[in-house]
Amino acid sequence: MTQTTQYASVLAKIGAERSKLLSEAKLKALAENKSLSEFAAQLRDTSYQEQISKLSLPLTCRKLERAFNENLIDSYIKIIKYSPKKAGKYLSLYLLRFEIEHLKALMKTTSAKLTSEQKLAKIYFSVEDYLKRRTFMEEAVKASTPTQIIHALKGTEYFSPLNMGLKNYEENSSTSSFDVFLDKFFYEKLYDGYQSLSKKEQLYANFYASMENDGFALITLLRGKALNYEPNWLRLVIPQNYFNLNKSTMEALVTAVDFEAAFKIVLDSYYAKFFVKAQNLEETISTAAKAFKKTVNQHAKSSAISETFNIGSPLAFLTQKETEVYNLTILSLGVDSAMKPEEIRNQLLI
């Protein structure tokens, strides 16, 4: 079967789904709403209506965010199912990210002694059903301690990264160590998934994978330097494989004496253009993270038509869909906080 034939079904599905994306004008107009009910009413004629119509009143930002994410997950599953087998396997990493967020949330809520009902509210079971891990997740929800969660996940690929985070948790009762090891696990899966693609497909996946993997590594190291983390800890939590970074640069960042020294090294790297000094360290880091996201979204928009019978097409669409959900979440938060429309628009990725 030719590659053109293999991608025919998913391209038809992408065409149908892309026609449902909100226009830039629509997104900007949503910033004018004065309440969440007014905001939700403006989405009645969109693909999000099905999820929003099921929400209980009163509407909250959290409920709307969940509706947006459920819609996003539906899009992921549709595109993955219609994609060629190898491409679909790689694209399933998008769902894996949700599952990893489930585990992070479970570690936090279990440590905080929240109820099972409160834990369940953090999980999108459509993801678990697709990945065929609902039973594992339901057992993890029943756990009363993080250690019991790890035991429930014995035999899964998450056991090792969570077990690595357990020692730090036992020392300082902070669940952040689970987060960093789960993140590292994801980026190792991303790199391995990329390597499993054919050379031809790698050409179209490279931009997305490199920006995500290398961007994460640089942002993590800078944040670690801002928080004065020890070099040995940083070595443990960053990915070990990169696309446009070399090992010597990464080691120099790990051993840099402080944030300023690390920032100078970043400014000599392949990704220098994404980093600009802001008023404080956190703003500098968050601005860089947003710059990475914005550039990836711009690439997805510009390549949506030119990349057709290859993995670039589903990657472009899913990136645009993710960005739309990000923007809708920002809009709902801004409207609920009674921010000025222009202030909300300035936070959008457009």
Rosetta silent file (secondary structure, phi, psi, omega in degrees, C-alpha in Angstrom):
SEQUENCE: MTQTTQYASVLAKIGAERSKLLSEAKLKALAENKSLSEFAAQLRDTSYQEQISKLSLPLTCRKLERAFNENLIDSYIKIIKYSPKKAGKYLSLYLLRFEIEHLKALMKTTSAKLTSEQKLAKIYFSVEDYLKRRTFMEEAVKASTPTQIIHALKGTEYFSPLNMGLKNYEENSSTSSFDVFLDKFFYEKLYDGYQSLSKKEQLYANFYASMENDGFALITLLRGKALNYEPNWLRLVIPQNYFNLNKSTMEALVTAVDFEAAFKIVLDSYYAKFFVKAQNLEETISTAAKAFKKTVNQHAKSSAISETFNIGSPLAFLTQKETEVYNLTILSLGVDSAMKPEEIRNQLLI
SCORE:     score description
SCORE:     0.000 S_00000001
   1 L     0.000  130.336 -179.064    0.000    0.000    0.000 S_00000001
   2 L   -72.608  160.994  179.356    1.416    3.398   -0.973 S_00000001
   3 H   -64.571  -34.677  177.598    1.860    6.180    1.568 S_00000001
   4 H   -59.637  -45.154  178.922   -0.724    8.232   -0.318 S_00000001
   5 H   -66.428  -40.757 -178.788   -3.287    5.465    0.149 S_00000001
   6 H   -60.706  -35.016 -176.073   -2.334    4.963    3.802 S_00000001
   7 H   -94.445   -2.903 -175.905   -2.998    8.616    4.628 S_00000001
   8 H   -58.123  -46.440 -176.769   -6.165    9.056    2.537 S_00000001
   9 H   -65.378  -45.695 -176.993   -8.593    8.252    5.379 S_00000001
  10 H   -69.955  -31.982  178.265   -6.944   10.429    8.013 S_00000001
  11 H   -65.564  -36.681  176.567   -6.607   13.367    5.625 S_00000001
  12 H   -64.781  -41.991  178.993  -10.363   13.268    5.023 S_00000001
  13 H   -65.829  -42.803  178.546  -10.948   13.215    8.786 S_00000001
  14 H   -60.911  -41.756  178.833   -8.470   16.065    9.348 S_00000001
  15 H   -58.864  -43.066  179.300  -10.241   18.120    6.690 S_00000001
  16 H   -66.564  -42.497 -178.297  -13.566   17.673    8.472 S_00000001
  17 H   -71.959  -36.725 -178.798  -12.083   18.435   11.896 S_00000001
  18 H   -65.877  -31.164  179.317  -10.048   21.421   10.709 S_00000001
  19 L   -65.110  -16.567 -179.488  -13.212   23.046    9.361 S_00000001
  20 L   -91.754   -8.168  179.781  -14.465   23.141   12.962 S_00000001
  21 L   -63.466  144.357 -179.399  -11.473   25.118   14.301 S_00000001
  22 L   -77.202  142.923  178.826  -12.369   28.585   15.565 S_00000001
  23 L   -74.319  160.769  176.933  -11.184   31.584   13.577 S_00000001
  24 H   -60.691  -38.770  179.025   -8.797   34.124   15.043 S_00000001
  25 H   -62.912  -40.564  178.884  -11.579   36.714   14.882 S_00000001
  26 H   -63.310  -45.266 -179.867  -13.901   34.414   16.872 S_00000001
  27 H   -61.564  -44.499  179.867  -11.280   33.840   19.566 S_00000001
  28 H   -64.171  -37.961 -179.980  -10.591   37.551   19.917 S_00000001
  29 H   -66.015  -32.058 -179.573  -14.315   38.304   20.111 S_00000001
  30 H   -62.469  -23.236  179.247  -14.752   35.808   22.964 S_00000001
  31 L   -68.562  -15.794 -178.217  -12.572   38.072   25.128 S_00000001
  32 L   -80.846  -12.506 -176.669  -15.408   40.637   25.111 S_00000001
  33 L   -65.369  148.719 -175.886  -17.767   38.437   27.145 S_00000001
  34 L  -100.307  -11.254 -179.130  -18.704   39.619   30.626 S_00000001
  35 L  -151.947  163.723  179.486  -19.516   36.264   32.249 S_00000001
  36 H   -67.734  -33.813  179.063  -18.852   32.560   31.832 S_00000001
  37 H   -66.287  -39.619  177.480  -22.492   31.896   30.895 S_00000001
  38 H   -66.724  -41.490  178.819  -22.239   34.503   28.129 S_00000001
  39 H   -60.900  -48.018 -179.500  -18.887   33.017   27.069 S_00000001
  40 H   -63.980  -36.104  179.390  -20.323   29.472   26.921 S_00000001
  41 H   -62.664  -31.853 -179.446  -23.340   30.704   24.939 S_00000001
  42 L   -72.776  -10.435 -179.879  -20.970   32.002   22.258 S_00000001
  43 L  -102.743    9.362 -177.586  -19.675   28.445   21.815 S_00000001
  44 L   -63.034  -32.707 -177.209  -23.082   26.905   21.067 S_00000001
  45 L   -95.145   22.096 -178.939  -22.426   26.741   17.338 S_00000001
  46 L  -116.788  175.826 -179.714  -19.007   25.092   17.759 S_00000001
  47 L   -68.515  -12.662 -177.338  -17.755   21.535   18.248 S_00000001
  48 L   -83.430  -10.388 -176.159  -17.513   22.208   21.993 S_00000001
  49 H   -59.020  -38.205 -178.283  -21.264   22.457   22.483 S_00000001
  50 H   -57.916  -44.521 -179.466  -21.665   18.710   23.012 S_00000001
  51 H   -75.554  -40.035 -177.979  -19.333   18.734   26.038 S_00000001
  52 H   -66.027  -35.634 -177.645  -20.459   22.108   27.411 S_00000001
  53 L   -64.176  -19.052 -178.849  -24.140   21.100   27.293 S_00000001
  54 L   -90.121   -5.298 -176.457  -23.422   18.323   29.805 S_00000001
  55 L   -75.955  141.630  176.301  -21.936   20.652   32.433 S_00000001
  56 L   -82.029  152.374  177.571  -23.827   21.280   35.645 S_00000001
  57 L   -90.274  152.819   -1.305  -24.562   24.825   36.774 S_00000001
  58 L   -76.850  151.870  178.004  -23.099   27.119   37.911 S_00000001
  59 L   -69.400  142.404  174.543  -20.393   27.146   35.275 S_00000001
  60 L  -132.143  163.384  177.253  -16.803   27.421   36.476 S_00000001
  61 H   -59.744  -38.456 -177.857  -13.468   27.733   34.687 S_00000001
  62 H   -65.530  -42.347  178.983  -12.551   24.259   35.862 S_00000001
  63 H   -64.288  -41.537  179.902  -15.711   22.709   34.418 S_00000001
  64 H   -67.035  -40.591  178.320  -15.192   24.479   31.101 S_00000001
  65 H   -59.975  -40.082  178.690  -11.547   23.437   30.957 S_00000001
  66 H   -64.533  -41.743  178.403  -12.607   19.839   31.412 S_00000001
  67 H   -61.267  -42.906  179.561  -15.149   20.169   28.591 S_00000001
  68 H   -62.989  -42.717 -179.170  -12.482   21.630   26.299 S_00000001
  69 H   -67.718  -36.555  177.135  -10.064   18.813   27.139 S_00000001
  70 H   -62.468  -39.335  177.333  -12.708   16.142   26.559 S_00000001
  71 H   -65.134  -41.120  178.377  -13.266   17.614   23.119 S_00000001
  72 H   -62.839  -44.245  179.049   -9.507   17.607   22.486 S_00000001
  73 H   -61.301  -40.946  176.618   -9.207   13.971   23.543 S_00000001
  74 H   -57.831  -40.860  179.402  -12.025   13.051   21.141 S_00000001
  75 H   -65.900  -44.102  177.229  -10.028   14.711   18.355 S_00000001
  76 H   -54.114  -51.490 -174.006   -6.864   12.836   19.319 S_00000001
  77 H   -63.910  -40.856  178.335   -8.638    9.485   19.250 S_00000001
  78 H   -59.931  -47.950 -176.317  -10.322   10.168   15.896 S_00000001
  79 H   -68.380  -41.089  179.387   -7.050   11.140   14.223 S_00000001
  80 H   -61.942  -44.298 -177.725   -5.083    8.275   15.782 S_00000001
  81 H   -63.493  -33.962 -177.107   -7.684    5.694   14.690 S_00000001
  82 H   -90.083   -8.273 -178.034   -7.664    6.882   11.078 S_00000001
  83 L   -80.460  156.797  172.732   -3.866    7.234   10.818 S_00000001
  84 L   -55.972  153.958 -171.016   -1.538    4.551    9.419 S_00000001
  85 H   -53.584  -51.450 -177.291   -0.477    2.099   12.135 S_00000001
  86 H   -66.447  -39.711  177.727    3.057    3.389   12.769 S_00000001
  87 H   -65.455  -41.743  179.306    1.955    7.012   12.659 S_00000001
  88 H   -60.869  -38.686  178.608   -0.947    6.253   14.988 S_00000001
  89 H   -63.034  -41.333  178.413    1.396    4.670   17.494 S_00000001
  90 H   -67.827  -43.367 -179.066    3.531    7.809   17.527 S_00000001
  91 H   -65.882  -23.337  178.789    0.503   10.096   17.752 S_00000001
  92 L   -64.453  -12.821  175.175   -0.779    8.110   20.751 S_00000001
  93 H   -61.781  -26.208  176.916    1.942    9.904   22.730 S_00000001
  94 H   -63.670  -37.667  176.495   -0.495   12.825   22.823 S_00000001
  95 H   -73.766  -33.449  178.692   -2.833   10.651   24.895 S_00000001
  96 H   -59.670  -35.069  178.300    0.072    9.431   27.013 S_00000001
  97 H   -60.595  -39.585  177.483    0.610   13.022   28.134 S_00000001
  98 H   -64.473  -42.151 -179.455   -2.907   13.054   29.558 S_00000001
  99 H   -63.070  -38.876  177.935   -2.278    9.806   31.387 S_00000001
 100 H   -64.359  -38.549  175.844    0.897   11.223   32.893 S_00000001
 101 H   -65.264  -33.319  174.462   -1.077   14.251   34.079 S_00000001
 102 H   -58.487  -47.736 -177.230   -3.537   11.800   35.664 S_00000001
 103 H   -66.206  -40.267  176.810   -0.703   10.247   37.665 S_00000001
 104 H   -59.775  -45.547 -179.499    0.688   13.613   38.743 S_00000001
 105 H   -64.262  -40.257  179.549   -2.768   14.632   39.924 S_00000001
 106 H   -64.237  -40.224  177.735   -3.273   11.340   41.767 S_00000001
 107 H   -61.763  -42.881 -179.528    0.034   11.724   43.608 S_00000001
 108 H   -67.965  -48.826 -175.231   -0.930   15.244   44.706 S_00000001
 109 H   -69.740  -34.026  177.936   -4.520   14.478   45.672 S_00000001
 110 H   -70.198  -41.361  177.162   -3.616   11.253   47.491 S_00000001
 111 H   -62.308  -34.367 -179.981   -0.846   12.985   49.423 S_00000001
 112 L   -84.854    2.789  177.418   -3.356   15.702   50.356 S_00000001
 113 L    64.282   36.168  176.086   -5.847   13.037   51.540 S_00000001
 114 L   -75.433  161.602 -178.041   -8.582   13.984   49.092 S_00000001
 115 L   -76.466  164.327  178.139  -11.546   11.671   48.597 S_00000001
 116 H   -60.779  -37.280  178.790  -11.864    9.133   45.784 S_00000001
 117 H   -62.596  -41.391  178.245  -14.581   11.284   44.226 S_00000001
 118 H   -67.230  -35.154  177.162  -12.255   14.285   44.160 S_00000001
 119 H   -67.606  -44.142 -178.017   -9.514   12.157   42.599 S_00000001
 120 H   -59.539  -30.292 -179.340  -11.836   10.781   39.921 S_00000001
 121 L   -65.962  -14.709 -179.028  -12.666   14.347   38.868 S_00000001
 122 L   -91.314   -7.531 -170.850   -9.043   14.703   37.707 S_00000001
 123 L  -109.891  137.276  174.453   -9.134   11.740   35.331 S_00000001
 124 L  -101.568  100.996 -172.980  -10.332   11.506   31.721 S_00000001
 125 H   -73.279  -13.637  174.193  -11.336    7.869   31.462 S_00000001
 126 H   -64.305  -31.966  175.691  -11.742    8.043   27.687 S_00000001
 127 H   -67.007  -47.914 -177.886   -7.926    8.193   27.612 S_00000001
 128 H   -64.897  -35.801  178.096   -7.600    5.184   29.916 S_00000001
 129 H   -65.357  -42.413 -179.762  -10.145    3.221   27.891 S_00000001
 130 H   -66.450  -40.719 -179.050   -8.236    3.875   24.678 S_00000001
 131 H   -81.487   -4.193  179.125   -4.891    2.961   26.271 S_00000001
 132 L    60.958   43.479  178.543   -6.554   -0.059   27.928 S_00000001
 133 L  -130.427   24.415  179.935   -5.392    0.921   31.416 S_00000001
 134 H   -58.861  -43.486 -177.090   -8.668    1.783   33.134 S_00000001
 135 H   -60.409  -45.135  178.091   -8.264   -1.064   35.648 S_00000001
 136 H   -59.220  -43.870 -176.729   -4.803    0.129   36.707 S_00000001
 137 H   -69.372  -37.449  178.557   -6.061    3.702   37.110 S_00000001
 138 H   -65.406  -36.905  176.145   -9.126    2.662   39.094 S_00000001
 139 H   -67.027  -38.581  179.479   -6.882    0.721   41.489 S_00000001
 140 H   -65.161  -35.540  178.905   -4.593    3.738   41.807 S_00000001
 141 H   -63.302  -34.382 -177.959   -7.568    5.948   42.722 S_00000001
 142 H   -72.706  -18.761 -176.077   -8.407    3.639   45.637 S_00000001
 143 L   -62.883  145.829 -179.494   -4.900    3.992   47.124 S_00000001
 144 L  -103.679   -7.072  176.961   -4.588    6.002   50.330 S_00000001
 145 L  -140.883  155.538  175.528   -0.872    6.804   50.013 S_00000001
 146 H   -56.378  -35.503  179.169    1.512    7.530   47.099 S_00000001
 147 H   -62.107  -39.438  178.303    3.366    4.308   47.953 S_00000001
 148 H   -67.429  -33.515  176.400    0.154    2.331   47.437 S_00000001
 149 H   -62.353  -46.337 -179.650   -0.349    4.033   44.053 S_00000001
 150 H   -60.732  -40.762  177.870    3.116    2.908   42.988 S_00000001
 151 H   -63.006  -39.786 -179.679    2.323   -0.626   44.147 S_00000001
 152 H   -64.848  -26.429 -177.675   -0.931   -0.568   42.136 S_00000001
 153 L   -98.152   11.131  176.445    1.091    0.368   39.032 S_00000001
 154 L   -62.758  134.583 -176.540    3.650   -2.396   39.443 S_00000001
 155 L    97.415   -8.324  174.855    4.015   -4.137   36.121 S_00000001
 156 L  -103.740  168.793  179.955    3.420   -0.929   34.141 S_00000001
 157 L   -71.065   -9.736 -179.381    6.028    1.343   32.572 S_00000001
 158 L   -86.213  -13.924 -174.985    5.281    3.958   35.239 S_00000001
 159 H   -58.409  -46.828 -176.764    6.568    1.886   38.139 S_00000001
 160 H   -63.907  -52.775  179.652   10.238    2.812   37.623 S_00000001
 161 H   -62.537  -36.464  178.995    9.897    6.633   37.300 S_00000001
 162 H   -69.637  -37.781  178.403    7.456    6.799   40.218 S_00000001
 163 H   -64.377  -34.867  177.126    9.700    4.629   42.353 S_00000001
 164 H   -65.304  -35.201  179.780   12.589    7.007   41.609 S_00000001
 165 H   -78.118  -17.405 -175.061   10.508    9.915   42.866 S_00000001
 166 H   -63.371  -39.711 -178.244    9.469    8.051   46.019 S_00000001
 167 H   -59.024  -46.374  178.959   12.766    8.542   47.857 S_00000001
 168 H   -65.831  -37.487  178.109   12.553   12.319   47.572 S_00000001
 169 H   -61.960  -41.910 -179.949    8.895   12.264   48.548 S_00000001
 170 H   -66.975  -25.095 -179.994    9.710   10.311   51.693 S_00000001
 171 H   -83.283  -37.470 -174.164   12.391   12.861   52.566 S_00000001
 172 H  -128.239    2.000  177.523   10.453   16.088   52.038 S_00000001
 173 L    61.371   18.711  177.743    6.769   15.105   51.488 S_00000001
 174 L  -100.008  132.604 -179.616    6.730   17.039   48.202 S_00000001
 175 L   -83.619   -0.247 -177.566    5.114   15.381   45.188 S_00000001
 176 H   -62.263  -28.447  179.831    7.164   17.505   42.756 S_00000001
 177 H   -66.154  -33.088  175.724    9.753   14.729   42.457 S_00000001
 178 H   -64.522  -40.608 -179.472    7.083   12.461   40.942 S_00000001
 179 H   -58.261  -48.598 -173.682    6.314   15.194   38.403 S_00000001
 180 H   -68.717  -36.239  179.187    9.887   15.559   37.187 S_00000001
 181 H   -74.143  -31.528  175.048   10.525   11.838   36.785 S_00000001
 182 H   -69.231  -39.056  176.746    7.233   11.360   34.955 S_00000001
 183 H   -62.443  -45.593  178.599    8.126   14.250   32.646 S_00000001
 184 H   -59.034  -42.415  178.213   11.527   12.721   31.960 S_00000001
 185 H   -57.934  -44.532 -178.981    9.807    9.405   31.202 S_00000001
 186 H   -61.448  -45.682 -176.413    7.518   11.093   28.672 S_00000001
 187 H   -70.744  -26.034  171.890   10.354   12.768   26.789 S_00000001
 188 H   -68.065  -39.645  176.821   12.277    9.508   26.650 S_00000001
 189 H   -65.692  -39.095  179.190    9.159    7.919   25.106 S_00000001
 190 H   -61.937  -45.968 -179.351    8.873   10.818   22.680 S_00000001
 191 H   -64.990  -44.458  178.813   12.472   10.404   21.517 S_00000001
 192 H   -62.495  -39.794  178.801   12.117    6.623   21.192 S_00000001
 193 H   -63.594  -42.145  177.937    8.875    7.089   19.280 S_00000001
 194 H   -60.875  -44.581 -178.672   10.539    9.509   16.908 S_00000001
 195 H   -64.261  -26.255 -178.835   13.404    7.073   16.324 S_00000001
 196 H   -77.435  -14.403  178.620   10.900    4.321   15.461 S_00000001
 197 L   -74.357  156.418  175.346    9.521    6.351   12.543 S_00000001
 198 L   -66.446  159.650 -179.901   10.869    5.870    9.042 S_00000001
 199 H   -58.026  -37.781  179.835   13.504    8.368    7.891 S_00000001
 200 H   -64.962  -43.936  179.859   10.962    9.936    5.582 S_00000001
 201 H   -69.252  -33.750  178.075    8.421   10.407    8.374 S_00000001
 202 H   -58.483  -33.304  179.867   11.103   11.740   10.715 S_00000001
 203 H   -57.693  -36.547 -176.761   11.597   14.670    8.335 S_00000001
 204 H   -90.136  -21.858  179.602    8.040   15.830    9.063 S_00000001
 205 H   -91.208  -17.386 -171.268    7.997   14.982   12.786 S_00000001
 206 H   -56.462  -46.834 -176.480   11.404   16.486   13.551 S_00000001
 207 H   -59.322  -47.676 -178.129   10.317   20.077   14.115 S_00000001
 208 H   -65.233  -46.761 -177.262    7.590   19.150   16.601 S_00000001
 209 H   -66.450  -42.710 -177.441    9.671   16.571   18.488 S_00000001
 210 H   -67.897  -42.962  179.508   12.808   18.713   18.685 S_00000001
 211 H   -63.837  -39.673 -178.368   10.999   21.837   19.866 S_00000001
 212 H   -72.093  -49.102 -176.989    9.135   19.909   22.518 S_00000001
 213 H   -67.590  -54.260 -176.681   12.038   17.786   23.777 S_00000001
 214 H   -68.737  -36.832  177.815   14.839   20.357   23.636 S_00000001
 215 H   -61.814  -44.123  177.919   12.579   23.171   24.817 S_00000001
 216 H   -59.951  -45.054 -177.673   11.573   21.142   27.846 S_00000001
 217 H   -61.261  -45.206 -178.860   15.207   20.346   28.686 S_00000001
 218 H   -67.697  -44.378  179.901   16.318   23.995   28.508 S_00000001
 219 H   -63.260  -41.184 -179.926   13.319   25.348   30.439 S_00000001
 220 H   -63.441  -43.174 -179.584   13.764   22.668   33.124 S_00000001
 221 H   -66.896  -42.250  178.845   17.449   23.445   33.582 S_00000001
 222 H   -64.786  -41.207  177.678   16.870   27.201   33.790 S_00000001
 223 H   -64.406  -38.107  177.363   14.074   26.705   36.296 S_00000001
 224 H   -63.187  -39.754  178.183   16.362   24.391   38.278 S_00000001
 225 H   -67.906  -37.780  177.847   19.083   27.047   38.327 S_00000001
 226 H   -63.085  -29.853 -179.208   16.565   29.681   39.439 S_00000001
 227 L   -97.434    5.428  177.444   15.661   27.393   42.359 S_00000001
 228 L    61.099   38.295  177.221   19.327   26.564   43.135 S_00000001
 229 L   -71.438  149.664  179.354   18.951   22.829   42.546 S_00000001
 230 L   -69.902  144.926  178.498   22.079   20.690   42.836 S_00000001
 231 H   -53.669  -41.408 -178.304   23.779   19.580   39.569 S_00000001
 232 H   -62.427  -35.322  177.603   23.404   15.883   40.448 S_00000001
 233 H   -68.233  -42.993 -179.181   19.648   16.325   40.820 S_00000001
 234 H   -63.412  -37.717  177.691   19.402   18.153   37.491 S_00000001
 235 H   -60.973  -34.008 -177.751   21.290   15.364   35.736 S_00000001
 236 H   -71.645  -31.641 -166.975   18.710   12.908   37.025 S_00000001
 237 H  -103.531   -7.532  179.075   15.619   14.763   35.845 S_00000001
 238 L   -96.677  152.686  176.477   16.422   16.007   32.338 S_00000001
 239 L   -58.811  153.978 -178.304   16.102   13.886   29.172 S_00000001
 240 L  -101.957   -3.806  179.315   19.341   12.295   27.980 S_00000001
 241 L  -122.993  140.439 -175.564   18.665   12.588   24.242 S_00000001
 242 L  -136.170  167.799 -179.272   18.413   15.809   22.240 S_00000001
 243 L  -105.826  -51.869 -177.369   17.876   17.000   18.692 S_00000001
 244 L  -122.481   27.096  176.561   19.672   20.341   18.345 S_00000001
 245 L  -129.512  148.078  177.453   21.644   20.379   21.606 S_00000001
 246 L  -109.653  163.998 -175.067   24.865   18.540   22.372 S_00000001
 247 H   -61.181  -37.723 -177.827   25.938   16.767   25.541 S_00000001
 248 H   -66.340  -38.260  177.153   28.686   19.293   26.345 S_00000001
 249 H   -64.348  -43.197 -178.832   26.223   22.195   26.245 S_00000001
 250 H   -66.220  -39.082  178.397   23.823   20.355   28.527 S_00000001
 251 H   -67.551  -36.296  177.171   26.578   19.464   30.991 S_00000001
 252 H   -63.600  -38.005  177.381   27.721   23.096   31.011 S_00000001
 253 H   -67.270  -42.293 -179.925   24.165   24.131   31.867 S_00000001
 254 H   -60.592  -41.349 -174.572   23.923   21.525   34.616 S_00000001
 255 H   -94.384    0.297  178.240   27.162   22.684   36.263 S_00000001
 256 L   -55.289  142.814 -172.710   26.660   26.440   35.729 S_00000001
 257 L   -69.430  -28.591 -179.933   27.186   28.306   39.007 S_00000001
 258 L  -160.314 -176.169 -177.936   23.873   30.164   38.852 S_00000001
 259 H   -60.619  -43.801 -177.584   20.975   31.240   36.638 S_00000001
 260 H   -59.870  -43.438  179.717   22.913   34.063   34.992 S_00000001
 261 H   -65.139  -40.842  179.142   25.736   31.750   33.954 S_00000001
 262 H   -66.213  -39.658 -178.473   23.249   29.201   32.604 S_00000001
 263 H   -62.887  -38.006  177.864   21.329   31.886   30.712 S_00000001
 264 H   -63.190  -37.263  178.483   24.498   32.988   28.903 S_00000001
 265 H   -66.715  -41.786  178.966   25.059   29.402   27.759 S_00000001
 266 H   -61.411  -36.323 -179.166   21.473   29.188   26.476 S_00000001
 267 L   -70.208  -11.390  175.074   22.038   32.399   24.495 S_00000001
 268 L  -101.522    4.559 -176.243   24.845   30.629   22.625 S_00000001
 269 L   -92.489  175.018  178.450   22.667   27.623   21.802 S_00000001
 270 L   -58.948  -28.018 -174.245   20.596   26.721   18.741 S_00000001
 271 L  -102.017   21.880 -174.973   17.496   28.034   20.557 S_00000001
 272 H   -53.833  -37.201 -173.976   18.881   31.439   21.579 S_00000001
 273 H   -64.316  -16.538 -179.019   16.112   33.402   19.830 S_00000001
 274 H   -85.589   -6.795 -173.247   13.480   32.052   22.219 S_00000001
 275 L  -115.519  120.048  179.147   15.154   33.523   25.291 S_00000001
 276 L  -133.552  135.160  179.508   14.889   37.190   26.249 S_00000001
 277 L   -64.215  130.517  176.822   15.619   38.720   29.650 S_00000001
 278 L  -112.567 -167.737 -175.176   12.446   39.858   31.400 S_00000001
 279 L   -67.887  -29.746  179.012   11.808   41.705   34.677 S_00000001
 280 L  -146.282  171.965 -174.557   12.419   38.615   36.814 S_00000001
 281 H   -61.706  -46.055 -176.909   13.612   35.021   36.462 S_00000001
 282 H   -64.404  -38.217  178.799   10.185   33.397   36.376 S_00000001
 283 H   -67.451  -36.998  177.210    8.944   35.814   33.728 S_00000001
 284 H   -61.009  -44.423 -178.622   12.052   35.137   31.650 S_00000001
 285 H   -68.996  -45.891 -177.836   11.383   31.402   31.820 S_00000001
 286 H   -67.067  -34.172  177.776    7.629   31.610   31.179 S_00000001
 287 H   -65.743  -39.517  177.668    8.148   33.982   28.227 S_00000001
 288 H   -65.464  -43.727  179.789   10.567   31.479   26.661 S_00000001
 289 H   -59.971  -41.153  178.981    8.128   28.604   27.198 S_00000001
 290 H   -67.585  -36.229  179.761    5.388   30.620   25.477 S_00000001
 291 H   -63.408  -39.267  176.296    7.756   31.486   22.605 S_00000001
 292 H   -61.338  -48.297 -178.844    8.359   27.786   21.960 S_00000001
 293 H   -60.606  -44.285 -177.588    4.602   27.101   21.918 S_00000001
 294 H   -63.568  -42.030 -179.432    3.886   30.046   19.637 S_00000001
 295 H   -65.281  -40.983  178.806    6.561   29.039   17.127 S_00000001
 296 H   -63.705  -41.410  179.853    5.302   25.438   16.988 S_00000001
 297 H   -65.630  -40.676  178.523    1.753   26.665   16.402 S_00000001
 298 H   -63.302  -39.574  177.672    2.893   29.006   13.627 S_00000001
 299 H   -63.324  -42.319 -179.912    4.748   26.130   11.984 S_00000001
 300 H   -61.886  -42.791 -179.712    1.630   23.955   12.213 S_00000001
 301 H   -65.869  -41.763 -176.176   -0.518   26.636   10.571 S_00000001
 302 H   -74.799  -25.631 -177.192    1.954   27.305    7.768 S_00000001
 303 H   -99.530   -0.090 -175.212    2.558   23.623    6.992 S_00000001
 304 L   -57.778  -34.602 -177.287   -1.071   22.465    7.234 S_00000001
 305 L   -93.149  -39.714 -175.054   -1.522   22.561    3.455 S_00000001
 306 L   -70.469  -30.439 -179.664    1.998   21.768    2.216 S_00000001
 307 L  -100.482  108.679 -174.118    2.395   18.597    4.308 S_00000001
 308 L  -116.920  -72.075 -172.410   -0.257   16.119    3.210 S_00000001
 309 L   -88.552   56.537  178.618    0.511   12.438    2.717 S_00000001
 310 L  -161.195  176.511 -175.462    2.792   12.109    5.731 S_00000001
 311 L   -67.592  -15.269  179.035    2.751   12.382    9.526 S_00000001
 312 H   -61.651  -31.881 -178.104    3.195   16.141    9.286 S_00000001
 313 H   -66.806  -52.513  176.492   -0.488   16.590    8.474 S_00000001
 314 H   -64.360  -34.559  178.356   -1.943   15.006   11.665 S_00000001
 315 H   -64.311  -40.610  179.055    0.809   16.636   13.740 S_00000001
 316 H   -63.861  -46.567 -179.284   -0.066   20.047   12.319 S_00000001
 317 H   -63.676  -47.194 -177.809   -3.781   19.603   12.987 S_00000001
 318 H   -63.708  -33.357  176.130   -3.347   18.256   16.531 S_00000001
 319 H   -65.515  -43.198  178.282   -0.994   21.133   17.351 S_00000001
 320 H   -64.010  -39.558  179.687   -3.574   23.639   16.138 S_00000001
 321 H   -66.628  -42.973  177.102   -6.299   21.899   18.133 S_00000001
 322 H   -59.176  -43.187 -179.522   -4.165   21.895   21.285 S_00000001
 323 H   -63.977  -39.642  178.472   -3.485   25.597   20.839 S_00000001
 324 H   -60.875  -44.386  179.140   -7.192   26.296   20.430 S_00000001
 325 H   -65.375  -39.789  174.697   -7.974   24.514   23.704 S_00000001
 326 H   -57.709  -46.902 -179.007   -5.145   26.421   25.412 S_00000001
 327 H   -64.589  -40.994  178.769   -6.636   29.693   24.129 S_00000001
 328 H   -64.011  -36.955  177.564  -10.166   28.803   25.222 S_00000001
 329 H   -65.865  -42.904  177.142   -8.891   27.987   28.705 S_00000001
 330 H   -61.636  -43.152 -179.869   -7.074   31.343   28.879 S_00000001
 331 H   -62.224  -44.756 -179.224  -10.213   33.114   27.660 S_00000001
 332 H   -64.377  -40.228  177.439  -12.462   31.485   30.263 S_00000001
 333 H   -64.135  -42.655 -179.539  -10.038   32.371   33.065 S_00000001
 334 H   -65.764  -43.571  179.168   -9.773   35.954   31.831 S_00000001
 335 H   -63.432  -44.564 -179.020  -13.530   36.418   31.483 S_00000001
 336 H   -64.871  -30.404 -179.634  -14.159   34.911   34.913 S_00000001
 337 L   -88.825    3.485  179.640  -11.530   37.208   36.453 S_00000001
 338 L    58.798   37.200  175.612  -13.106   40.265   34.761 S_00000001
 339 L   -72.652  155.907  175.954   -9.881   41.093   32.948 S_00000001
 340 L   -67.937  141.849 -178.040   -9.932   43.709   30.222 S_00000001
 341 H   -50.438  -42.965 -177.749  -10.476   42.178   26.758 S_00000001
 342 H   -66.883  -34.773  177.459   -7.127   43.437   25.458 S_00000001
 343 H   -64.685  -38.211  178.732   -5.300   41.953   28.450 S_00000001
 344 H   -67.098  -46.335 -178.348   -6.886   38.571   27.707 S_00000001
 345 H   -60.208  -33.822 -179.284   -6.012   38.760   24.019 S_00000001
 346 L   -65.953  -18.873 -179.603   -2.387   39.495   24.850 S_00000001
 347 L   -93.507   -7.444 -178.376   -2.141   36.104   26.559 S_00000001
 348 L   -75.958  152.460  172.701   -3.485   34.139   23.592 S_00000001
 349 L   -95.983   93.229 -177.383   -1.309   32.111   21.237 S_00000001
 350 L  -128.805    0.000    0.000   -2.389   33.600   17.924 S_00000001
